[in-house]
Amino acid sequence: MKLSEFKDNHKNKNNDTVESQEQPKQDKTIEQLFNQYKDLSSNDLMKELLNNVEKSKQNGTFDFGKLSKTIEQVLPYLSSEQQNSILTILNQIK
């Protein structure tokens, strides 16, 4: 699934769209990131993620705890399959 398909199809447990809960200040940044990655395949997204993690580790800015906390906040919006996938990815980048 491409990121562009995720935005329109996913809701949280209260049937609110993820977008409706975002703070206005974050909207612009999120939209910019969405537009940057929306047409990438899953494989390309994974490559981009691993490259960014490696760069962050090299320059000392990688914070696994912060990443884990962020993922915990996102999990309720994901299907079981997506949750398993993101947790697998999290373990890969430890």
C-alpha positions in Angstrom: 0.0 0.0 0.0 1.2 3.5 -0.8 1.2 6.2 1.8 -1.3 8.1 -0.4 -3.8 5.3 0.1 -3.4 5.3 3.9 -4.4 8.9 4.4 -7.9 8.4 2.9 -8.7 5.0 4.3 -7.6 4.9 7.9 -9.6 6.0 10.9 -9.0 5.6 14.6 -11.3 3.7 17.0 -13.6 6.7 17.3 -14.0 6.8 13.5 -12.3 10.2 13.4 -9.8 10.6 10.6 -6.2 10.9 11.8 -6.0 14.2 10.0 -8.8 15.7 12.1 -6.8 15.2 15.3 -3.6 16.9 14.1 -2.7 20.3 15.5 -2.8 23.1 12.8 0.9 23.9 13.3 1.8 20.3 12.4 -0.5 20.2 9.4 1.9 21.9 7.0 4.9 19.7 8.0 2.8 16.6 7.8 1.5 17.6 4.4 5.0 18.3 3.1 6.2 15.0 4.3 3.2 13.2 2.9 3.7 14.8 -0.5 7.4 13.9 -0.5 6.7 10.2 0.2 3.2 9.5 -1.2 4.2 7.9 -4.5 7.0 5.7 -3.1 6.5 1.9 -3.0 6.8 0.1 0.3 10.3 -1.0 -0.7 11.4 2.5 -1.5 9.9 3.8 1.7 11.8 1.2 3.6 15.1 2.2 1.9 14.4 5.8 2.7 13.7 5.0 6.4 16.8 2.9 6.8 18.9 5.6 5.1 17.5 8.2 7.5 18.0 6.0 10.5 21.6 5.3 9.5 22.3 9.1 9.1 20.7 9.8 12.4 22.8 7.2 14.1 26.0 8.5 12.5 25.4 12.0 13.6 24.2 11.1 17.1 20.6 12.3 16.7 18.9 8.9 16.6 16.6 8.4 19.6 15.1 5.0 19.7 13.0 5.8 22.8 11.4 8.8 21.2 10.7 6.7 18.0 9.2 3.9 20.1 7.0 6.4 21.9 5.8 7.9 18.6 5.0 4.4 17.2 3.0 3.6 20.4 0.8 6.6 19.7 0.2 5.6 16.1 -0.6 1.9 16.7 -4.3 2.5 17.5 -4.8 3.9 14.0 -3.4 0.8 12.3 -4.8 -2.6 11.5 -3.3 -5.7 13.1 -1.3 -6.4 10.0 0.1 -2.9 9.9 0.9 -3.0 13.7 2.9 -6.2 13.2 4.7 -4.7 10.3 5.6 -1.5 12.0 6.8 -3.4 15.1 8.9 -5.6 12.9 10.5 -2.5 11.3 11.1 -1.0 14.7 13.0 -4.1 15.8 15.1 -4.0 12.6 16.3 -0.5 13.3 17.1 -0.9 16.9 
